């Protein structure tokens, strides 16, 4: 059974930091591409960041470049999203995503690339 379990969300003041974690089980972690998406109230779910299987390639949505860093620890089956200098517009539910193992391609930056999703973790940034 495939499970993606996010943690690390919460309430933070503008300018603060959070580190989201996503533990993946039921998949060969080293064979999957992973990403973080977010969905704000009344808006579509959108990519935040993505990382290749080996961690050597990354993708960031323009609004988070320079403020966020995605990483993964293949030994711990975990993908992280470090978010710094948070802004109120970062408020959203953040979702971890993974694709099927060994699909062809590098970094996966669109929703259709992904097959498995976590339940989401709420990030709220107060002004």
C-alpha positions in Angstrom: 0.0 0.0 0.0 1.4 3.3 -1.0 1.4 6.1 1.5 2.7 9.6 1.5 2.5 11.3 4.9 3.3 15.0 5.2 4.2 16.8 8.4 5.7 20.1 9.5 2.9 22.6 8.6 1.6 25.1 11.0 1.0 28.8 11.7 3.9 31.1 11.3 4.4 34.9 11.1 5.5 36.5 7.9 9.2 36.2 7.5 9.4 33.0 9.4 10.4 29.5 8.2 8.9 26.0 8.1 10.3 22.7 7.0 7.8 20.3 5.5 8.6 16.5 5.5 7.0 13.7 3.5 7.6 10.1 4.3 6.9 7.7 1.4 6.1 4.0 1.9 5.1 1.3 -0.4 7.3 2.5 -3.3 10.9 2.1 -4.2 11.8 5.6 -3.1 15.1 5.8 -5.1 13.1 5.1 -8.3 10.4 7.8 -7.9 10.3 11.5 -8.7 8.8 13.7 -6.0 7.3 17.1 -5.7 5.5 19.6 -3.5 2.2 21.3 -4.6 0.0 23.7 -2.8 -3.6 24.7 -3.0 -4.9 28.0 -1.6 -8.6 28.4 -0.8 -10.6 28.9 -4.0 -7.6 28.3 -6.2 -6.2 25.5 -8.2 -3.5 23.2 -6.9 -0.1 24.3 -8.3 3.5 23.1 -8.3 5.8 24.6 -5.7 9.0 22.5 -6.2 10.1 19.2 -7.6 13.2 17.0 -7.4 14.6 14.2 -9.5 15.2 10.7 -8.4 18.8 11.2 -7.4 18.3 14.8 -6.1 20.6 16.3 -8.7 17.9 18.3 -10.5 15.3 20.6 -9.1 12.4 22.8 -10.2 10.9 25.8 -8.4 7.8 27.8 -9.2 8.9 31.4 -9.8 7.2 32.9 -6.7 9.3 30.6 -4.3 12.7 30.8 -6.0 15.3 31.9 -3.6 13.0 31.2 -0.6 12.4 27.5 -0.8 14.6 24.4 -1.1 13.5 20.9 -1.9 15.7 18.0 -0.9 15.4 14.3 -0.4 17.0 11.6 1.7 16.7 8.3 -0.2 17.9 6.4 2.9 15.0 7.7 4.9 12.4 7.6 2.1 11.7 11.3 2.8 11.4 14.4 0.8 11.7 17.9 2.4 10.6 21.4 1.6 12.4 24.1 3.5 10.5 27.4 3.2 12.1 30.6 4.4 10.9 34.3 4.4 7.3 33.1 4.3 4.7 35.5 3.0 0.9 35.5 3.6 0.4 34.5 0.0 2.2 31.2 0.8 -0.8 30.2 2.9 -2.2 27.0 1.5 -2.5 23.2 1.9 0.7 21.7 0.8 0.8 18.3 -0.8 3.5 15.8 -1.4 3.4 13.8 -4.7 5.2 10.9 -6.1 5.2 9.2 -9.5 5.4 5.5 -10.4 8.9 4.1 -10.1 11.3 4.4 -13.1 9.1 6.5 -15.3 11.1 8.1 -18.1 12.0 11.7 -17.5 13.9 14.1 -15.2 12.2 16.5 -12.9 8.4 16.2 -12.9 6.8 19.6 -12.7 3.1 19.0 -13.6 0.3 17.4 -11.8 -0.2 14.8 -14.5 3.3 13.5 -13.9 2.3 12.2 -10.5 0.4 9.1 -9.5 0.3 9.3 -5.7 -0.6 12.1 -3.3 -0.4 12.8 0.4 -3.3 14.1 2.5 -1.8 17.6 2.7 -0.5 19.7 5.5 -1.8 23.2 6.2 0.6 26.2 6.2 -0.8 29.5 7.4 1.3 32.6 7.3 0.1 35.6 9.3 0.9 39.2 8.4 
